[in-house]
Amino acid sequence: MDEKTLEELKKRVQDWTNQVPLIILGSGASIPYGIPSMPELGEYLKNNIAFAENEDQQQFDSFKTEFDKNKDLETTLLNMQLRDAVLNEIVCKTWSLINKKDIEFYEQLLQDNSLIPLSELISYLLNTAQRKLTVVTTNYDRLAEYTASIANAFICNGFAQNYYGNFSTNIHKNDFSKINGFTGQVNLWKVHGSLDWFSKDSIDYHFPMSKTIPQNFTPSIVTPGSTKYSMTHFEPYRTIFAETDAEILNARSILCIGYGFNDVHVQPKLITQIKNGKPIIVITKELTAKTKEAIVNNNCKNYVLFEQVNKNDTRVFSSAFNGEKIISDTSYWKLREYLKLIK
């Protein structure tokens, strides 16, 4: 990429980022910190679940056969109507693996809180007059909570921030941005649930940093498959989706980190907004085909996409030029390097 084009590109991403964008985190934001990918999760489930009941085991054997065939956990679960016992075991084992890896990373973070550059971005964006930021994530892990905490922000995710927290449909309507002792407010909408959320008798609770699933409770996480649609008709997800849609609609710009445009709950309104000209920046190790289809091949007017190429370079797609360009000896697809562009 020539110097003039690079300078114009820098100005573009600086302008859009300084508008305090809506941040959307996908699985690619968490994988570098040891959180398992979907293929890794599928392999774990396959090798760590067994049932005493013949019918449950037979169905799970069918699950393993299907997963071995396509290596796609979401497709496998979409193609099956799971028995309650099988689904519950998948949910619990999913929670157990991700929670274990999450807590392992948290313990590393206690020794070195510079491990997550996202906290630097949040601090930078909260240093504005409004002192408020919104993060939407499809992940169960606590990466967003850790980063907002390191940035000394007040976190609002719809639950009372207590050791025994209840969900409220209007707690987010408070203004926490000017509370003494905090740098600002981060509204965090976790559209597929959280490791900290559990349900019992159709009521959801917030139990932070649990190392095991509390007895008689079920993790409130939306696994891939048919339940991804049915569970989301109920609270807390109805409120979370309504707020997510409103944030996408009202955002001045959007910054996606490790998000692959593969989620039916976030992307319909997102694609509509960027199709209508709302600026979007995507940084990720590898752009998915769906990302390119939704943005590059969809005549969107204002976009910059960064991904890795040739191990040491960055490939860029932008509405500012045709085709793709390469920035040599840079890793702007990594958030730590991207920050150098905007600060």
N, C-alpha and C positions, 0 to 999 in steps of 0.2 A: 504494500500500500504506500502510495506517495505521501509526502509530508503534508501537503495541503489537504488531501482527503482525510488524513488522520486527525488533523487539527479540527476540521469541520465535524468529524465524528465525535471527538472529545467534547466539543461545545454542545453537541446535541445531547449526549448522555448526561453531561453536567446540568444542562437546563432541565431536563426531564426528572433527574434525580432530586434536584433542589426544589422541585415542586412538592416534595414529600409524597412519594408515590405509595399506593397500596402495595404491600409486599406479599407475594404468594410463594410459599415454600412447598416444594414437592419432595419426593423421596431422595432425589439427588442432593438435596441440602444436608441430609442426615447420614447418608451412606459413608462419607469420608470419616465419620466419627464412630464407626463400628456398628451402626444400626443396620440390620440385615436387609438386603434387597428382597424383592418379591420371589425371585428364583431361589434364593437362599432360604427364605421362609418356607417355601414349598417343599424343599428337600428336608428341612427340619421336621415339618409336620409328617411327611411320609415315613420318616425313620423313627419317630418318637410317639406314635399313637397306636394303641391297640385296644380292642374291646372284648369283653367277656361274652356279650350277646352276639349270637351268630349273625343276625340280620344287620346289626351295626357294623360288624367286622366285614361282612360281605360288601356293604355299601362303601366302606372305607377302602377295601381292596379295589373296588371300581374307581374310586377317586385316585388311587395311586397309579392305576393303569392309564387313566386319562391324563394325569399330570406327566407321566413318563413319555407319553405320546407327544404332547404339545409344549411341555416345559413352561406353561403359562398358568400361574395359579388362579388369576381372575377368570380366565376362560374356562378353566376346569370347574370352578365353583359355579359359574353362570350356567354351565351345562348340566348341573345336578340339583335336584331337590332334596336337600339333606334331611335326614332324620334329626329330631331334636338332640338326641344324645351325641350324635356325630358332630353337629354344628357346635354344640356347647364345648366339646372337647377341642375342636379347632380354635374356637375363640380363646379358651383358657391357655392352650399351648402357645398360641400367637402372643398373647399377653406376656406369658412367662419368658419367652425368648427375648422379645423386644425389651421388656423391663430389665432383664438381666444385663443386656448390652448397654442399655441406657444408664443404669446405675454404675456400671464399670466406667463409662465415660465421665459421669458426674464426679467420681472419685479422682479421676485424672484432672478434671477441671478445678477441683479444690486446690490442687498443687500449682496449676498454671492457668489462670483465667484468660490468658491471651490466646488460648487454643481456638476460640471461636471469633473470627473477624466480624460475624454478624452483630455482635455486641457493639463494635466500633461504629458500624453503620447506623444502628439504632440510636446510639448516643449522638451521632452527627445529625440525624434527622429530628431528634427531639429538641435540639438546640435552635428552635425556631419560636416565633411568637406564640403559636398555638400549643406547643409542647404536647402534641398528641399524634399518635401513629397507629395504623391498623395493620395487623398481620393475619393472613388467612393461610391455614396449612391443612393439607390432606394427611399429615403424619400423626401417629399416636404418641410419638416420643416427646420428650420435654425440652428439646433443643431451643424452641422459641422462648419457653419460660426461663431457661438458664441465661439466654442472651439478654432478655429484657431485665432480668435480675442484676446481671453484671453491669448493665447500663443504668441501674438504680431507678428503674421505672416502676410505676404502679401498674400491675397487670389486671386487666378486666376481661374475664372469659365467660361471664354469665353466672359463675358460681361465687358464693361468699368465700373469700380467701381465708378460711379457717381450717383447722385440722379436721373438722367435721362440717363440711360445707354443703349447703343446699343450693339448688339452681333457682334463679329468679328470672322471669321474662322481662323485667325492667331494670335490673341492677345496673346495666350498662348505660342507662339514661342519666346516671349521675355524672358530674364532671369531676374526675379525679386528677385532672392535669395540673392543678395548682396546689395539691396537698404538700405541706411542708415536709422536707426530708426526701422528696422524690424529684427526679429530673423531668418527669412528665408521665403521660399515660399511654400504655400500649393496650389497645383492644385486640384481643387474640381470639380468633374464631377457628375452632378445630372441627372441621366439617365431618370428620370420620371418628370423632371421639378422642379419648385421651387415656394414657396409662393411669392417670389419677382419678378416673371416673368409674363408678360402680353402680349397679342398679339392684334394687330389691323391691319386690311388690310394685313394680312399674314406677318406682321413684328413683331418681338419680342423685348420687352423692359425690362429693369431692373429698377423697382421702389422699392427701399428697404424699408421694415418695413411699408408697406401700411396697414392701419387699415380697409379699405374698398376696394372693387373692383372699380378702376377708371371708370367713365362713358364711355361707348362705347368701353371698353376693355374687354377681356376675360382672365381669369387666364390660364397661359401656364403650365398646369399640365396634365400629362397623366394618366387618370383614368383606373382602370381595365376594361377589356372587349376588344371589337374589335378595338376601337380607339387606344388601346395600340400598335397596329401594324401599323395602317395607319398613325398616326401622326408622327411616328418616321422616316418616309422617308424624312422629311423636316428639315430645320434648325430651331433651333440650334442643334436638336437631331442627325443629320447625323454626324456633327463634334464631338459631345459628345461621340457617340458610337464608332467612329473611334479612338478617343483618349483613351477611356476606353479599347478597344481591345488591343491597343498598350501597354498600361500600364500593362495589365494582361500578355501579351506576354513577356515584358521586366522585370517584377518584379523578384527580387531575392527570395522573399518569400511573403506570403499573410497572413494577419490577418483579419479575419471576426468577426464582433461584432454584435450580434443580427440578423444575416443574415440566412435565412432559405432555400436557394437554391431553390427558387420558382419563379425565374424571367428569362424569355426567352432571355432578352437582355444582361444579365451579365454571366449567368452560362455556356453556351456552351463552350466558349473559356476557362473559368475558370476551368471547369471539365477536358478539354483536357490537360491543363497545369499541374494540380495536378496529373492526371493520368500518365503523363510523368515524375513525380518525383519532381515537384516544391513543396517546403515545404509549408504547410498551417496549421494555427492555427485557431480554431473556439471557441469563448467564447459566451455562450448564456444561458438563463435560462433553456430552454428546446430544445434539438436537434430535428429538424423535421425529419420525416421519409425520406424525400427527401435528407436531409443532410447526413444521414447514408447511404442511397442508393448510393449517389454520391461519397462518400469517403470510409467509412468503408467496404461497400459491393462491392467496385469497384477496389479492389486490388491496391489502391494508396500506394505509397512507403514512403511518409514522411508527417505524419499528427499527430496532437494532438488536441483533441476535449474535451472541458470542458462544463459540464452542472450541474445543481442543482439536488441533490437527498437527500431524507430524511430530507428536510428542512435545515439542518445544514451542509451537506457534499457536496463534489464535486465528480461527476462521470467522469472518464477519459477514452477515447478511444484513442489508439495510435498505430502507425505502429511499435512501439518498443516492443509491447507485444500483445499476443492474448487476445481476449475478452475485458472485461472492468475491471477497478480497481476503488476503492473508496478511496478518501483522506478524512479522518475524520476531522470534526470540521474546515473546510475551505470553502471558497466561491470563489474559483478561477474563477468561471464562471462570477463573477462580475469584471468589469474592475478595480475598485479601489483595489481589492484584487489581481488581476492578476499582477498589477504593482509591487507588493511586490515580485513577482517571478523573475522579470527581472531587478530590480534595486539594 
